[in-house]
Amino acid sequence: MKLVYGACFYPYENGTGYTVVVPDLPGCVTGGDDLASAIEMAVDAASGWVLDELESGGDVPPASELRRIVPESPDGFVNAIVLDMDEYAEKYGNKAIRKNVTIPNWLNTRAEQKGINFSQVLKKALEEMLHVS
């Protein structure tokens, strides 16, 4: 899943970097010593914010239209950031939950005889059904 959010960039007072605020993600603030690192840090911070929300059972906040986002100071500007949540979750997502399932006894016996990992099978099946990886 790829998401696009608007981010407000504000130059540091000394002119060597930027503070970045993602208005659609409350409290998501970061910064970088130059524009490239500020963009990278914004993508990382926003991705972490969204992943935490998803792992806590929340929804992905809708993104505002870029043209509707207005920086809080005249020296700020708005830029889009792109989040690749599948890649980020694969790299950093580690919250696992336990699920109990009910299957027929005969199926359980045969799967255990084959050494099948039930968690891996369920995870793979859910990813396929949900078209995620």
PyMOL CGO cylinders between C-alpha atoms (Angstrom):
from pymol import cmd
from pymol.cgo import CYLINDER

trace = [
    CYLINDER, 0.00, 0.00, 0.00, 1.39, 3.36, -1.00, 0.3, 1, 1, 1, 1, 1, 1,
    CYLINDER, 1.39, 3.36, -1.00, 0.19, 6.54, 0.67, 0.3, 1, 1, 1, 1, 1, 1,
    CYLINDER, 0.19, 6.54, 0.67, 0.83, 10.18, -0.20, 0.3, 1, 1, 1, 1, 1, 1,
    CYLINDER, 0.83, 10.18, -0.20, 0.72, 12.90, 2.45, 0.3, 1, 1, 1, 1, 1, 1,
    CYLINDER, 0.72, 12.90, 2.45, 1.51, 16.57, 2.33, 0.3, 1, 1, 1, 1, 1, 1,
    CYLINDER, 1.51, 16.57, 2.33, 4.35, 17.71, 4.59, 0.3, 1, 1, 1, 1, 1, 1,
    CYLINDER, 4.35, 17.71, 4.59, 5.24, 21.25, 5.65, 0.3, 1, 1, 1, 1, 1, 1,
    CYLINDER, 5.24, 21.25, 5.65, 8.94, 22.09, 5.51, 0.3, 1, 1, 1, 1, 1, 1,
    CYLINDER, 8.94, 22.09, 5.51, 10.29, 24.98, 7.59, 0.3, 1, 1, 1, 1, 1, 1,
    CYLINDER, 10.29, 24.98, 7.59, 13.91, 26.13, 7.24, 0.3, 1, 1, 1, 1, 1, 1,
    CYLINDER, 13.91, 26.13, 7.24, 16.02, 26.05, 10.40, 0.3, 1, 1, 1, 1, 1, 1,
    CYLINDER, 16.02, 26.05, 10.40, 16.91, 29.52, 11.65, 0.3, 1, 1, 1, 1, 1, 1,
    CYLINDER, 16.91, 29.52, 11.65, 20.56, 28.93, 10.79, 0.3, 1, 1, 1, 1, 1, 1,
    CYLINDER, 20.56, 28.93, 10.79, 19.55, 27.93, 7.25, 0.3, 1, 1, 1, 1, 1, 1,
    CYLINDER, 19.55, 27.93, 7.25, 21.22, 24.51, 7.31, 0.3, 1, 1, 1, 1, 1, 1,
    CYLINDER, 21.22, 24.51, 7.31, 18.20, 22.22, 7.40, 0.3, 1, 1, 1, 1, 1, 1,
    CYLINDER, 18.20, 22.22, 7.40, 14.46, 21.82, 7.82, 0.3, 1, 1, 1, 1, 1, 1,
    CYLINDER, 14.46, 21.82, 7.82, 11.85, 20.96, 10.39, 0.3, 1, 1, 1, 1, 1, 1,
    CYLINDER, 11.85, 20.96, 10.39, 9.10, 18.85, 8.84, 0.3, 1, 1, 1, 1, 1, 1,
    CYLINDER, 9.10, 18.85, 8.84, 5.50, 18.58, 10.06, 0.3, 1, 1, 1, 1, 1, 1,
    CYLINDER, 5.50, 18.58, 10.06, 2.94, 16.16, 8.61, 0.3, 1, 1, 1, 1, 1, 1,
    CYLINDER, 2.94, 16.16, 8.61, -0.37, 17.87, 9.46, 0.3, 1, 1, 1, 1, 1, 1,
    CYLINDER, -0.37, 17.87, 9.46, -2.57, 14.83, 8.79, 0.3, 1, 1, 1, 1, 1, 1,
    CYLINDER, -2.57, 14.83, 8.79, -0.62, 12.77, 11.35, 0.3, 1, 1, 1, 1, 1, 1,
    CYLINDER, -0.62, 12.77, 11.35, -0.88, 14.53, 14.73, 0.3, 1, 1, 1, 1, 1, 1,
    CYLINDER, -0.88, 14.53, 14.73, 2.47, 14.87, 16.46, 0.3, 1, 1, 1, 1, 1, 1,
    CYLINDER, 2.47, 14.87, 16.46, 4.44, 13.68, 13.42, 0.3, 1, 1, 1, 1, 1, 1,
    CYLINDER, 4.44, 13.68, 13.42, 7.38, 16.10, 13.41, 0.3, 1, 1, 1, 1, 1, 1,
    CYLINDER, 7.38, 16.10, 13.41, 10.95, 15.48, 12.33, 0.3, 1, 1, 1, 1, 1, 1,
    CYLINDER, 10.95, 15.48, 12.33, 13.81, 17.27, 10.62, 0.3, 1, 1, 1, 1, 1, 1,
    CYLINDER, 13.81, 17.27, 10.62, 16.97, 16.97, 8.58, 0.3, 1, 1, 1, 1, 1, 1,
    CYLINDER, 16.97, 16.97, 8.58, 20.22, 18.82, 8.00, 0.3, 1, 1, 1, 1, 1, 1,
    CYLINDER, 20.22, 18.82, 8.00, 19.42, 19.37, 4.31, 0.3, 1, 1, 1, 1, 1, 1,
    CYLINDER, 19.42, 19.37, 4.31, 16.38, 18.98, 2.08, 0.3, 1, 1, 1, 1, 1, 1,
    CYLINDER, 16.38, 18.98, 2.08, 17.19, 15.42, 1.01, 0.3, 1, 1, 1, 1, 1, 1,
    CYLINDER, 17.19, 15.42, 1.01, 17.64, 14.17, 4.58, 0.3, 1, 1, 1, 1, 1, 1,
    CYLINDER, 17.64, 14.17, 4.58, 14.54, 16.10, 5.73, 0.3, 1, 1, 1, 1, 1, 1,
    CYLINDER, 14.54, 16.10, 5.73, 12.46, 14.33, 3.07, 0.3, 1, 1, 1, 1, 1, 1,
    CYLINDER, 12.46, 14.33, 3.07, 13.92, 10.94, 4.07, 0.3, 1, 1, 1, 1, 1, 1,
    CYLINDER, 13.92, 10.94, 4.07, 13.26, 11.64, 7.74, 0.3, 1, 1, 1, 1, 1, 1,
    CYLINDER, 13.26, 11.64, 7.74, 9.70, 12.77, 6.96, 0.3, 1, 1, 1, 1, 1, 1,
    CYLINDER, 9.70, 12.77, 6.96, 8.99, 9.55, 5.05, 0.3, 1, 1, 1, 1, 1, 1,
    CYLINDER, 8.99, 9.55, 5.05, 10.44, 7.47, 7.89, 0.3, 1, 1, 1, 1, 1, 1,
    CYLINDER, 10.44, 7.47, 7.89, 8.58, 9.34, 10.64, 0.3, 1, 1, 1, 1, 1, 1,
    CYLINDER, 8.58, 9.34, 10.64, 5.25, 9.27, 8.78, 0.3, 1, 1, 1, 1, 1, 1,
    CYLINDER, 5.25, 9.27, 8.78, 5.64, 5.58, 7.90, 0.3, 1, 1, 1, 1, 1, 1,
    CYLINDER, 5.64, 5.58, 7.90, 6.35, 4.76, 11.54, 0.3, 1, 1, 1, 1, 1, 1,
    CYLINDER, 6.35, 4.76, 11.54, 3.34, 6.81, 12.63, 0.3, 1, 1, 1, 1, 1, 1,
    CYLINDER, 3.34, 6.81, 12.63, 1.01, 4.98, 10.21, 0.3, 1, 1, 1, 1, 1, 1,
    CYLINDER, 1.01, 4.98, 10.21, 2.45, 1.54, 11.01, 0.3, 1, 1, 1, 1, 1, 1,
    CYLINDER, 2.45, 1.54, 11.01, 1.95, 2.14, 14.73, 0.3, 1, 1, 1, 1, 1, 1,
    CYLINDER, 1.95, 2.14, 14.73, -1.63, 3.19, 14.08, 0.3, 1, 1, 1, 1, 1, 1,
    CYLINDER, -1.63, 3.19, 14.08, -2.31, 0.07, 11.98, 0.3, 1, 1, 1, 1, 1, 1,
    CYLINDER, -2.31, 0.07, 11.98, -0.68, -2.27, 14.50, 0.3, 1, 1, 1, 1, 1, 1,
    CYLINDER, -0.68, -2.27, 14.50, -2.83, -0.70, 17.24, 0.3, 1, 1, 1, 1, 1, 1,
    CYLINDER, -2.83, -0.70, 17.24, -5.99, -1.48, 15.26, 0.3, 1, 1, 1, 1, 1, 1,
    CYLINDER, -5.99, -1.48, 15.26, -6.56, 2.04, 13.97, 0.3, 1, 1, 1, 1, 1, 1,
    CYLINDER, -6.56, 2.04, 13.97, -7.29, 3.25, 10.48, 0.3, 1, 1, 1, 1, 1, 1,
    CYLINDER, -7.29, 3.25, 10.48, -5.01, 5.05, 8.06, 0.3, 1, 1, 1, 1, 1, 1,
    CYLINDER, -5.01, 5.05, 8.06, -5.82, 8.77, 8.33, 0.3, 1, 1, 1, 1, 1, 1,
    CYLINDER, -5.82, 8.77, 8.33, -7.03, 10.25, 5.06, 0.3, 1, 1, 1, 1, 1, 1,
    CYLINDER, -7.03, 10.25, 5.06, -4.61, 12.60, 3.36, 0.3, 1, 1, 1, 1, 1, 1,
    CYLINDER, -4.61, 12.60, 3.36, -5.59, 16.22, 2.79, 0.3, 1, 1, 1, 1, 1, 1,
    CYLINDER, -5.59, 16.22, 2.79, -5.39, 17.65, -0.69, 0.3, 1, 1, 1, 1, 1, 1,
    CYLINDER, -5.39, 17.65, -0.69, -1.97, 19.26, -1.12, 0.3, 1, 1, 1, 1, 1, 1,
    CYLINDER, -1.97, 19.26, -1.12, -3.49, 22.54, -2.26, 0.3, 1, 1, 1, 1, 1, 1,
    CYLINDER, -3.49, 22.54, -2.26, -5.44, 22.78, 1.01, 0.3, 1, 1, 1, 1, 1, 1,
    CYLINDER, -5.44, 22.78, 1.01, -2.35, 22.50, 3.22, 0.3, 1, 1, 1, 1, 1, 1,
    CYLINDER, -2.35, 22.50, 3.22, -0.97, 25.89, 4.22, 0.3, 1, 1, 1, 1, 1, 1,
    CYLINDER, -0.97, 25.89, 4.22, 2.33, 26.26, 6.08, 0.3, 1, 1, 1, 1, 1, 1,
    CYLINDER, 2.33, 26.26, 6.08, 2.14, 28.03, 9.44, 0.3, 1, 1, 1, 1, 1, 1,
    CYLINDER, 2.14, 28.03, 9.44, 4.91, 30.48, 8.53, 0.3, 1, 1, 1, 1, 1, 1,
    CYLINDER, 4.91, 30.48, 8.53, 5.66, 32.38, 5.32, 0.3, 1, 1, 1, 1, 1, 1,
    CYLINDER, 5.66, 32.38, 5.32, 9.07, 30.74, 4.86, 0.3, 1, 1, 1, 1, 1, 1,
    CYLINDER, 9.07, 30.74, 4.86, 7.56, 27.22, 4.90, 0.3, 1, 1, 1, 1, 1, 1,
    CYLINDER, 7.56, 27.22, 4.90, 6.52, 25.20, 1.90, 0.3, 1, 1, 1, 1, 1, 1,
    CYLINDER, 6.52, 25.20, 1.90, 4.47, 22.06, 1.24, 0.3, 1, 1, 1, 1, 1, 1,
    CYLINDER, 4.47, 22.06, 1.24, 5.77, 18.98, -0.50, 0.3, 1, 1, 1, 1, 1, 1,
    CYLINDER, 5.77, 18.98, -0.50, 4.29, 15.52, -1.04, 0.3, 1, 1, 1, 1, 1, 1,
    CYLINDER, 4.29, 15.52, -1.04, 5.89, 12.53, 0.63, 0.3, 1, 1, 1, 1, 1, 1,
    CYLINDER, 5.89, 12.53, 0.63, 5.25, 8.96, -0.53, 0.3, 1, 1, 1, 1, 1, 1,
    CYLINDER, 5.25, 8.96, -0.53, 5.03, 6.14, 2.00, 0.3, 1, 1, 1, 1, 1, 1,
    CYLINDER, 5.03, 6.14, 2.00, 5.52, 2.54, 0.88, 0.3, 1, 1, 1, 1, 1, 1,
    CYLINDER, 5.52, 2.54, 0.88, 3.80, 0.86, 3.81, 0.3, 1, 1, 1, 1, 1, 1,
    CYLINDER, 3.80, 0.86, 3.81, 4.35, -2.70, 2.58, 0.3, 1, 1, 1, 1, 1, 1,
    CYLINDER, 4.35, -2.70, 2.58, 8.10, -2.17, 2.40, 0.3, 1, 1, 1, 1, 1, 1,
    CYLINDER, 8.10, -2.17, 2.40, 8.19, -0.32, 5.72, 0.3, 1, 1, 1, 1, 1, 1,
    CYLINDER, 8.19, -0.32, 5.72, 6.08, -2.94, 7.52, 0.3, 1, 1, 1, 1, 1, 1,
    CYLINDER, 6.08, -2.94, 7.52, 8.25, -5.73, 6.16, 0.3, 1, 1, 1, 1, 1, 1,
    CYLINDER, 8.25, -5.73, 6.16, 11.36, -3.99, 7.45, 0.3, 1, 1, 1, 1, 1, 1,
    CYLINDER, 11.36, -3.99, 7.45, 10.11, -2.64, 10.80, 0.3, 1, 1, 1, 1, 1, 1,
    CYLINDER, 10.11, -2.64, 10.80, 6.76, -4.21, 11.60, 0.3, 1, 1, 1, 1, 1, 1,
    CYLINDER, 6.76, -4.21, 11.60, 7.17, -6.77, 14.33, 0.3, 1, 1, 1, 1, 1, 1,
    CYLINDER, 7.17, -6.77, 14.33, 4.06, -6.71, 16.40, 0.3, 1, 1, 1, 1, 1, 1,
    CYLINDER, 4.06, -6.71, 16.40, 2.53, -10.16, 16.28, 0.3, 1, 1, 1, 1, 1, 1,
    CYLINDER, 2.53, -10.16, 16.28, -0.75, -11.24, 17.77, 0.3, 1, 1, 1, 1, 1, 1,
    CYLINDER, -0.75, -11.24, 17.77, -1.97, -14.66, 18.73, 0.3, 1, 1, 1, 1, 1, 1,
    CYLINDER, -1.97, -14.66, 18.73, -5.08, -16.05, 17.02, 0.3, 1, 1, 1, 1, 1, 1,
    CYLINDER, -5.08, -16.05, 17.02, -6.88, -19.22, 17.96, 0.3, 1, 1, 1, 1, 1, 1,
    CYLINDER, -6.88, -19.22, 17.96, -8.45, -21.11, 15.08, 0.3, 1, 1, 1, 1, 1, 1,
    CYLINDER, -8.45, -21.11, 15.08, -10.66, -24.16, 14.86, 0.3, 1, 1, 1, 1, 1, 1,
    CYLINDER, -10.66, -24.16, 14.86, -9.97, -26.82, 12.25, 0.3, 1, 1, 1, 1, 1, 1,
    CYLINDER, -9.97, -26.82, 12.25, -11.11, -30.44, 11.93, 0.3, 1, 1, 1, 1, 1, 1,
    CYLINDER, -11.11, -30.44, 11.93, -9.04, -32.89, 13.97, 0.3, 1, 1, 1, 1, 1, 1,
    CYLINDER, -9.04, -32.89, 13.97, -8.16, -35.02, 10.93, 0.3, 1, 1, 1, 1, 1, 1,
    CYLINDER, -8.16, -35.02, 10.93, -6.78, -31.92, 9.15, 0.3, 1, 1, 1, 1, 1, 1,
    CYLINDER, -6.78, -31.92, 9.15, -4.71, -30.98, 12.19, 0.3, 1, 1, 1, 1, 1, 1,
    CYLINDER, -4.71, -30.98, 12.19, -3.27, -34.52, 12.42, 0.3, 1, 1, 1, 1, 1, 1,
    CYLINDER, -3.27, -34.52, 12.42, -2.26, -34.62, 8.77, 0.3, 1, 1, 1, 1, 1, 1,
    CYLINDER, -2.26, -34.62, 8.77, -0.73, -31.13, 8.88, 0.3, 1, 1, 1, 1, 1, 1,
    CYLINDER, -0.73, -31.13, 8.88, 1.29, -31.98, 11.99, 0.3, 1, 1, 1, 1, 1, 1,
    CYLINDER, 1.29, -31.98, 11.99, 2.52, -35.19, 10.33, 0.3, 1, 1, 1, 1, 1, 1,
    CYLINDER, 2.52, -35.19, 10.33, 3.79, -33.07, 7.45, 0.3, 1, 1, 1, 1, 1, 1,
    CYLINDER, 3.79, -33.07, 7.45, 5.44, -30.57, 9.82, 0.3, 1, 1, 1, 1, 1, 1,
    CYLINDER, 5.44, -30.57, 9.82, 3.36, -27.68, 8.55, 0.3, 1, 1, 1, 1, 1, 1,
    CYLINDER, 3.36, -27.68, 8.55, 3.75, -24.37, 10.39, 0.3, 1, 1, 1, 1, 1, 1,
    CYLINDER, 3.75, -24.37, 10.39, 0.17, -23.20, 10.97, 0.3, 1, 1, 1, 1, 1, 1,
    CYLINDER, 0.17, -23.20, 10.97, 1.16, -19.56, 11.55, 0.3, 1, 1, 1, 1, 1, 1,
    CYLINDER, 1.16, -19.56, 11.55, 3.06, -19.37, 8.26, 0.3, 1, 1, 1, 1, 1, 1,
    CYLINDER, 3.06, -19.37, 8.26, 0.20, -20.96, 6.33, 0.3, 1, 1, 1, 1, 1, 1,
    CYLINDER, 0.20, -20.96, 6.33, -2.39, -18.60, 7.83, 0.3, 1, 1, 1, 1, 1, 1,
    CYLINDER, -2.39, -18.60, 7.83, -0.17, -15.56, 7.23, 0.3, 1, 1, 1, 1, 1, 1,
    CYLINDER, -0.17, -15.56, 7.23, 0.47, -16.53, 3.60, 0.3, 1, 1, 1, 1, 1, 1,
    CYLINDER, 0.47, -16.53, 3.60, -3.22, -17.24, 2.95, 0.3, 1, 1, 1, 1, 1, 1,
    CYLINDER, -3.22, -17.24, 2.95, -4.29, -13.91, 4.48, 0.3, 1, 1, 1, 1, 1, 1,
    CYLINDER, -4.29, -13.91, 4.48, -1.69, -12.00, 2.45, 0.3, 1, 1, 1, 1, 1, 1,
    CYLINDER, -1.69, -12.00, 2.45, -2.91, -13.67, -0.74, 0.3, 1, 1, 1, 1, 1, 1,
    CYLINDER, -2.91, -13.67, -0.74, -6.57, -13.02, 0.04, 0.3, 1, 1, 1, 1, 1, 1,
    CYLINDER, -6.57, -13.02, 0.04, -5.89, -9.40, 0.97, 0.3, 1, 1, 1, 1, 1, 1,
    CYLINDER, -5.89, -9.40, 0.97, -3.47, -8.85, -1.93, 0.3, 1, 1, 1, 1, 1, 1,
    CYLINDER, -3.47, -8.85, -1.93, -0.67, -7.67, 0.36, 0.3, 1, 1, 1, 1, 1, 1,
    CYLINDER, -0.67, -7.67, 0.36, 2.82, -8.96, 0.91, 0.3, 1, 1, 1, 1, 1, 1,
]
cmd.load_cgo(trace, "trace")
